[in-house]
Structures are given as C-alpha cells and as structure tokens.
Amino acid sequence: MREFGYQRASDVAGAVALRGADPDNRFLGGGTNLVDLMKTGVERPARLIDIRELPLDAIESTPQGGLRIGATVTNGDLAAHPDVRRRYPALAQAVLAGASGQLRNMATVGGNLLQRTRCGYFTDVTKPCNKRVPGSGCPAVGGEHHQHAILGASEHCVAVHPSDMAVALTAFDAVVHYETADGPGELPLREFYLPVGATPHHETALPPGALITGLTLPPVPAAVHSRYRKVRERASYAFALGSVAAALDVRDGVVRDVRLALGAVASRPWRAVAAERVLTGAPAGPETYAAAADAELAAARPLPHNGYKVTLMRNLVVAVLTELAEEAAR
C-alpha cells in the first residue's frame, strides 16, 4: 500500500471541497471495501477524507410516509431500525444477508452503494481488466465466470454488482441524494448505476467528486409484504450467486402490485420490469410466477459456465413469490 494522506471532514461542503482538490482523493466511510482495494493496489488514493462524523447518520420518516436514510448510517443500524423492519422487511433481510455483524457495524449505506465488483480479475492487478484499466480486455469472458452476469453484460465486462442492500433498494424505487460543489442533486437508484456497455469503468451516474448524503425510500404499501432471498455457495457469509427482492400485494386471487429486483445477475441491481408487467393484474399462482420469470430471463445471455443461473433465478423468483402469497393468505 502506498503512502496516502488522511483528513477528517467537519461539514459536507468542506468534504466536497477536499474531494475536488485532487481527483485521486477518496471519501472514507467504513472502509470495508475501499481499504481492501487499497491493500491489493486497485485503489491508490492520494488522500482519504473521513466523513464518518458528518451529520448524515439519521433514519427519519418523510412527510409522504417514506423513509430518509443518511449516508453514514451503518448497515447494522439500518437492519435493526424498527421502521425498516416493519415497512421494508426485504431491505433489513438484504442487509443481514450481506455480511457479518462486525462488518455491518462498520459499513455505511453510502459506501455500500459504491462498493465495487468482487470479480477476481478486477481485484488482481496482475491481470487485465477493462473496469480497472480501460481497453485492457475482459479475461472473464473466456476464463473463470461461473459467478458472473447473465443479463445486461457486454464483451467488455461480465462482472456483477456485489451489493445485497442495493437490490432491495432498487425494488422499492429508492432515490439517492448527493452534494457537489455546485449544490445538491438526486438520482433514482434505477438510473444511478450505468449500463456496462463499452465503458465498464464508468460505474455510476454520480457527478465527479459528488458526496452521497443519503437516500429516500418512497411509501410502498406492498413493501410490508416483502422478502429478500439469497443463494450463495456456502452457508456462511458469501457474495450471492443470485438473489431476489420481492414485494407482493394479492387481493381476491389477483396480483394488484408487485416489486421485483434481481441481484448477482448483472453489473447493477436488475429491476425485473418485464416480470412485473406479466404479474400485475394476473391471477396469483406458480404458473403466473413462472411465466413472469421466463419473460424477464428471456433476455439472458449466459456464458459457457454460468448458464445454471437462468434456472436458479427462475426457481428463486417462483419460490419467493409463492412464499409471499401463501404468507399473505394466512
């Protein structure tokens, strides 16, 4: 690890100014991803700007009936908050599935959104990687890719986004708030992550030097009946092979509202829009759920060694929706 500077920010404007002073400066929240990448040489910041003491650690109800979550709220506090557990249970479940208690107590909401892929070629600086060194190639396409993308990938990058939390937030239409030297701004989470295309090194639509200050969850009545389910290679904490965040409102045997997002299948959390269209207004039941999953996965383009993910995700969508419907009928 090369030598770097460290400075603690005293206010949001000061943090943004420090970040803008050098494009190689980085914000430091919990450091659970950034510090790891510094150790391997992937990240080489000139200065770390510690933002943990900024007043961005609150979870509050909004006048509209949603929630406002500060960027420095820890994952542990987010998962334990009574309003999150009651009104958006899939979000609490996603956070709990993501990491151990020690990591949850350090990791922050803003940092979780910005965590980078765990693709082995990306984290190994001796290997080419278009995300790390644009134009160097993507060895995962012809190499080790059994955990990689089946949706939305390109020849330039087939890595997946690692966040569990962001999958649930995508299902619930979260909005990201940020601050720049020119003032505040916001981005719907569905627009926050960029398509991989030919520029996988451009990962988000955040303006250069922007500081995430928090996010807002709108009121989503269906979210009360929601679930996050994650499949991984071992029972202990591991990154997902596939995951589903789902909310379902069934009345009189008909799907009135549904929210569905998939994880570990693309370079960003994948909102299952095609599946939601099939489900909305249709009879609730396994056949409908399977048809919805098939509609979404029709766009899948698996590589030679990750085609199993198509079947895995189909079964996972059907299982989670079936469980939610049965739970609501009790």
Rosetta blueprint (number, residue, H / E / L):
1 M L
2 R L
3 E L
4 F L
5 G E
6 Y E
7 Q E
8 R E
9 A L
10 S L
11 D L
12 V H
13 A H
14 G H
15 A H
16 V H
17 A H
18 L H
19 R H
20 G H
21 A L
22 D L
23 P L
24 D L
25 N E
26 R E
27 F E
28 L E
29 G L
30 G L
31 G L
32 T L
33 N L
34 L H
35 V H
36 D H
37 L H
38 M H
39 K H
40 T H
41 G L
42 V L
43 E L
44 R L
45 P L
46 A L
47 R E
48 L E
49 I E
50 D E
51 I L
52 R L
53 E L
54 L L
55 P L
56 L L
57 D L
58 A L
59 I E
60 E E
61 S E
62 T L
63 P L
64 Q L
65 G L
66 G L
67 L E
68 R E
69 I E
70 G E
71 A L
72 T L
73 V L
74 T E
75 N H
76 G H
77 D H
78 L H
79 A H
80 A H
81 H L
82 P H
83 D H
84 V H
85 R H
86 R H
87 R H
88 Y L
89 P H
90 A H
91 L H
92 A H
93 Q H
94 A H
95 V H
96 L H
97 A H
98 G H
99 A L
100 S L
101 G H
102 Q H
103 L H
104 R H
105 N L
106 M L
107 A L
108 T E
109 V H
110 G H
111 G H
112 N H
113 L H
114 L H
115 Q L
116 R L
117 T L
118 R L
119 C L
120 G H
121 Y H
122 F H
123 T H
124 D L
125 V L
126 T L
127 K L
128 P L
129 C L
130 N L
131 K L
132 R L
133 V L
134 P L
135 G L
136 S L
137 G L
138 C L
139 P H
140 A H
141 V H
142 G L
143 G L
144 E L
145 H L
146 H L
147 Q L
148 H L
149 A L
150 I L
151 L L
152 G L
153 A L
154 S E
155 E L
156 H L
157 C E
158 V L
159 A L
160 V L
161 H L
162 P L
163 S L
164 D L
165 M H
166 A H
167 V H
168 A H
169 L H
170 T H
171 A H
172 F L
173 D L
174 A L
175 V E
176 V E
177 H E
178 Y E
179 E E
180 T E
181 A L
182 D L
183 G E
184 P E
185 G E
186 E E
187 L E
188 P E
189 L H
190 R H
191 E H
192 F H
193 Y E
194 L L
195 P L
196 V L
197 G L
198 A L
199 T L
200 P L
201 H L
202 H L
203 E L
204 T E
205 A L
206 L L
207 P L
208 P L
209 G L
210 A L
211 L E
212 I E
213 T E
214 G E
215 L E
216 T E
217 L E
218 P L
219 P L
220 V L
221 P H
222 A H
223 A H
224 V H
225 H L
226 S E
227 R E
228 Y E
229 R E
230 K E
231 V E
232 R L
233 E L
234 R L
235 A L
236 S L
237 Y L
238 A L
239 F L
240 A L
241 L L
242 G E
243 S E
244 V E
245 A E
246 A E
247 A E
248 L E
249 D E
250 V E
251 R E
252 D L
253 G L
254 V E
255 V E
256 R E
257 D E
258 V E
259 R E
260 L E
261 A E
262 L E
263 G E
264 A L
265 V L
266 A L
267 S L
268 R L
269 P L
270 W E
271 R E
272 A L
273 V H
274 A H
275 A H
276 E H
277 R H
278 V H
279 L H
280 T L
281 G L
282 A L
283 P E
284 A L
285 G L
286 P H
287 E H
288 T H
289 Y H
290 A H
291 A H
292 A H
293 A H
294 D H
295 A H
296 E H
297 L H
298 A L
299 A L
300 A L
301 R L
302 P L
303 L L
304 P L
305 H L
306 N L
307 G L
308 Y H
309 K H
310 V H
311 T H
312 L H
313 M H
314 R H
315 N H
316 L H
317 V H
318 V H
319 A H
320 V H
321 L H
322 T H
323 E H
324 L H
325 A H
326 E H
327 E H
328 A H
329 A H
330 R L
